[in-house]
């Protein structure tokens, strides 16, 4: 019987390997917190900086531009720090990325204009994109083959804790009327906390033996130089790169343009309840509706955060189980399963339930399943991308594939910033991309049960 199937994935894992998983996961969780804190504050922060109401058309435009800036920064930082990790080592580069995103998130609390917010989102994202590139490579290199897919899935699934932290901050701080109109600034100020993690990294982590061997080999053979970006587009690496970038582009575009709007499901329901309570007809003008929403602002915010939490919990399970599913089905079949079901659920939630004012119970039951499939394939990037590249290119390749996907997403958001479209319709417009992803993976290599390339 195959080794990976005859033993439990956690058998024989050393204390140091668990520590690597913990540190990588904590870094990624805080990583995601820094990204999601904008999601939970954008209905408060941008109106405050613009000096307009929450539903003003300028708010949506500037939020889309902020998303675009964040994604561009992630793409740039992911490539830059991915190359750096292959050249100077995993642990030192991880310290740099975490300091980058935590300090610039904290500085965002002092933003005085929407332009400053957009610029700071770029800088935060540089660290965010870089940390994933380093940590995914490190987890893959430290873990035994039979444990690698599950450990990599757990690593990526730690993003759930980052989103839940952001939702908690949104519900208790950003949505706290006692803190006034500037409560959103405290949400960003908390972003300095991850900087403390760098102390543990410098104290405990060491670079993987595979990377040390690759560095020594590079000194003896110039053809084995580490972190050489051009090699991603040469020979056998070209197919890996094209498939990886395409998968990540689809996953990230649909995440930021669809999955995150799962938070609107119960939010819309709460808004409908507010209108009913205040006896405001559904056909009333927007100003009248906004007055009704303001009366129930706290309840609406809590409903939004509950939606986000249910969506995220389902997503977390989808991420964790990708490793196990891909071990039994293979990487390619697992990707196809997640993509096809995600398409069906995207249409069902936004076209079937939200558009037809479904009950809170129906929405609450659907959201975890929706999250499971619409975000679960993202763990596949942490599992699959490091398996495609040799050690000397692993962080560079994985970081490039994952973070170049942000460029496509940034382009989509900058485009959406120039048109008027509801968030739910945006999700529906992007949902067919999941089917494209199911086709693209057919052209990829199957890496299940293989050793990491040296």
N, C-alpha and C positions, 0 to 999 in steps of 0.2 A: 504493500500500500504506500502511496505517496507520503513522504515525510510530513508535508504541511497539512494533510488530512488525517494522519494517524495520531498526531499530537495536538493538544490544545495550543492555541496561539500564544498563551501566556506562560506555558511551561518553560522553565529554564531561563526566564528573563532576569537579568542581574539588577541589583539596586542602581547601578550607574545607568543602565538602559532605561529604567523607569524614571530616573532623574532627568535624562535627556528628553524623554517624552513630556514630562511635567513642564520643564522650562520652555521647550518649543511650543507647547500648547498654551502656556500662560502668555507667552509673547504674542501668539496669534490671537488669543482671546482679547487681550488689550488692543491689539492691532485692529480687530473688528469693532471694538468699542469706540475707538477713535473715528472710525468711519460712520458707525451707526448713530453716534451722538448727534451728528448733523441731521440724520433722518428724523430723530425724535424732537429736534428743536427747530426744524426749518419752518414750521408753521408759526413760530414765535420769533425766531431770530431775524429772519429776513424782513418781515413786516416792521419790526422794530427799527432795523437799520434803514429801511426805505421811508418810514414814517407814513405807512398806508395800512389799510385793513388787511386781514388774513386772506381774504378771497380776491384781492386786487390782482389783475392780470400780470402786473410787474413781479409779484411774488413768485409765481410759477416760473416765469422766464429766468429770473435771477437764480432760483433754486436749481433749474436745469443747467444753467451755466456753472454753478458751483459744483454740481455733480460731474459735469464735463471736465472741469479743472481738476477735480479729485482723481478722476480716471486717467487724465493725462499725466499727472504727477506720479500715480502708481506705475504707469507704463515706464516712465523715465527712471524712476527709482528702482523698479524691479530689475531692469536691465543693468543699470549702473552697479547696484549692490550685488546682483547675481554674479557679475564678472569679478567684482572685488572679492567675493567669498571664495571663488575658485583660485584667486591669486594670493590673497593674504591669509586665508583661513576662515573657517565657519564661525568660531566663537567671537573673534574680534569684530567681524562684520555684523554679527547679531547685536552686539552692544551699540554700534553706531546707528543701526536702523531703529532700535527701540528709543534711544535718546532723541533721534530726529523726530519721530512721530509724537512722542509724549510732550516734548517741550513746545513744539509748534501748535499742538492742540491747546495747551495751556495759554499760549499767547493769543489764541483766537478769542478768548474771553474778553480781550481788550479791543476787538475790532470796532471801528467807528463808521464803516461804510460797507455797502455790499461788495464793492471792488476789493476791499481788504479781505473780506471773508473769502471771496473766490481765490485770491492769491494765496492765502494761508491754507486753504484746502489742498492746493497743489503741493505745498511743502510738507504738510502732514502725510499726504499720500505717498510721497517719495519714500518715507520710512516704512509705511504700511506695505507697499509693493516689495520692498527689499527684504523685509523680515520673512515674508512667506518663502521667498526664493531660497534663503539661507536655511531656514528651519526645515523645510520639506526635504532638502538634500541631506541634511544632517540626520533626520529621523530614518530615512531610507538606508543610509550608510551604517548606522549603528545597530539596527535591528537585524536578527536572523531572517533568512528568506521566508520561513513558514509564518513568521509573525509580522512581516513588513506590511502587507496590505491592510491588516486590521489596525496596526499601530499608526500607519499613515492616515487611515480613516479617522481614528480617534483624534489625532493631531488636528486634522482639518475640522472635525466636528466641534472642537473646543471653541470655534467661532460662535457657537450657540451661547456660551457664557458671556461673550462680549456683547452680543445683541441683547441678552437678558439684563445685563448690567445697564446698558443704555436705556432699555425699557423701564427699568427700575428708577433710574435717574429721571427719566421723562415723567413718570407717574408721581414721584415724591418730591422732586425739585423743580423741574421745568413746569410741571402742571400744578405747582403749589401757589395758590393765590396770595398767600401770606408773604411770599418773597418778591412780589411786585412784577412789573413788566420786564425787568432785567434778569429774571430767574434763569433764563437760558444761559446767561454768562457763567453761572456756577457749574452748569453741566460741562462746559468746556474746561473750566479751571481744574476740575477733577482729573482731567487727562494727564496731569503731571505725574500721577501715581506710578504708572508703569516704569518710570525712570529708575525706581528702586530695584526693579528686577535685574538691572544690569550688574548690580553688586554680586548677586548670586551667580550670574553667568561667568563673570571674571574669576570668581572664587572656585567654582566647581567644574565648569565645562572645559574639555580639551578637544582639540580637533580630531576627527576620526582617522584611524590608521590608513584607510583607503586614500584619503586626501593627502596625508603625509607621504605615502608611497608615490602618489601621482606627482607631487611637488618635486620629490627627489629625481624621479624619472625625467621630468621636464628640464632639470638642470643638466642632465646627461644627453638629452635628445631634443633639439629645438623643434622637431616635428610633433613633440608631445607637450607643447606649451599649454599651460592651464588658462582657462578663461578667454579663449580666442573666439570672439563673436562670429567671425567670418566662416568658421567651420560649421556653424549651424546650417549653412546654405550650400554645403559641399557634399558630394557623394551620398552615402546612405543616410546622412543626417538630414538631408533636405526633406525627405518624405516625413520623417518624424516631426520636423519643425512645422511643416505645412498643416499636418493633421492636428498637432498640438495647439497651434495658434487658432485654427478654425474652431476647434472644440471650445477653447477658453473664450473666444469672442462670442460664440453663441450663448454659452453659459452665463457670461457676465452681462451681456446685453439683456437677456431675459430676466436675470436676477434684478438688476437695477431698474429695468423698465417694466417688470411684471411682478416678480415674486414679492418685492418689498411693498407693493400696493395691496397685498393681503391684509395689511393693517387698516385698509379702508373698509373692509367688510363690515365689522361691527361699528366702525365710526359712522358709516352711512346709516346704519340701523339706528344708532343713537341720535343722529341728526333728525331722522324721521320721527322718532319719539319726542324730540324736543319741539318740533313743529306741531305735533298732535297735542302735546301738553299745553302749549301756548295758543292753541286754536288758530294756527297760521296755515292757510291752504297751501297745497303743494305747488300751485300755480302763482303764488305770490311773488312779488319782485324780489330781487336778490338782497336789497337793503333790509327789507322786512324780515327775510329769513335770517340774515346775519344778526339782527337784534334778538331773535328767538334763540339762536345758537349761543349768543353771549350769556344769556341767562343760565344755560346748562353747559357752559364751557368746561367745567371740571369733569362732569359726567362723560362728555364727549371725548375728552382727552383720555380718561381712564378706559373707555371702550376701545379707543385707538390702540392703547398700550396692551389691552387684553388680546386684541386681534394679533398684534405683533408678537405677543408671547406664545399664543397657540400656534401661529404660523412657524415661529422659530423652534418650538419644541418638536414639532413634526419634522422640520428640516434637520434638526440635530439627530433624530433617529435615522433619517434617510442617509445622513452623512456617515454615521457609525456603521450602519449595515452595508454600506457599499463595499467595504473590504471583504466581508464574509460572502456577500452575493457574487462579487467578482472572482473570488477564489473558486466557487462552485460552478459558475456559469462561464467564467472567462471575462477578461476586461471588456472586450468588445460587446458581448451580449448584455452585460450589465449596463453599459452606456446606452444601448438601444432600448432596453426596458425602461430606464429612467426617462429618456427623452420622449418616447411615445406617450407614456402615461402622463407626463407633465403637460404635454400639449392638450390632451383631453381634459385634464383638470383645470387648466387655465381658462378654457372656453366655458366649462361647467360653472366655475365660481363667478366669473365676471359677467358672462352672458346669460347664464341660467339663474343664478341665485341673487347676486347683487342687483342686477338690472330689474329683476322682478320682485324686489323687496322681500326676500325670504326671511323667515323667522330667525331670531338670534340663535336658537338651538340648531337649526339646519346649518347656519354659518359656522357655529362653534364646532360642530362635528366635522365639517368639511375642511376647515383650516389646517389641522394637523396633517391630514392626508395630502392636501395641496402642498404644504411645506415639505413633506417627505420627498416627493418626486421633483418638485420644481427647483430645489436646491441640493438634493442628495447627490446628484452626479458631480458636484464640485469636489467631493472627496476623491473622486476618480482622478482629478488633476494631481493631487498630492501622491496618489498611489501610482499612477501611470506615467506621468512626465519624468520623474527621476529614473524610471526603469528604461527609458528610451536612450539615455545618453551615458557615455563613459564618465568616470569620476572627474577627469580634468575639465569636463564641460557640463557636469551635472547641474550645478547651481545656475550657471549661465543659461543652459538650455531650458531647465524647468522655469526659471524666472522669466526668460524671454517669452516662452509660450503662454504662461499664465498672465503675464502683465501686458503683452501685446494685445491680448483680448480687451484690455481696457481702452485701447485706442479706438476700436470699433464702437465701444460703448460711449466713449467721449463724443465721437462724431455724431452718434444718434442723439445724445442729449443736447449738443449744441444745435442740432437741427430742430429738435423739439422746442428749443427755446425761441424759435422764430415762428412757430405755428401755435394755434390755439386748439388744444385737444385735451380731453379729460384723462385722468390717470388710468381709469379702467379701460378706456378705448385704446390708450397707448399699449397696455398689456395685451389686449386682443390683437392689435396690429402686429405685435412682435411674436405672438405665440407660434406661428408656423415655423419659426426658426428652430424649434425643438425637432421638428421632422427632418430639417436639413441636417441637424447634428446626428440624427440616427443614420443618415446616409453616409456622412463624412467618416464616421468611425469604421465603416466597412473597408476603407482604404488604409487603415492603420495596422501596425504590427500587433500581434497577440503576444503579450509578455508574461502571461500567467505561468507561474511555477518556474520561471527562469531566474538565474542569478543576475545580480546587477552587473552590467558591462564594466570592465576595468578600464 
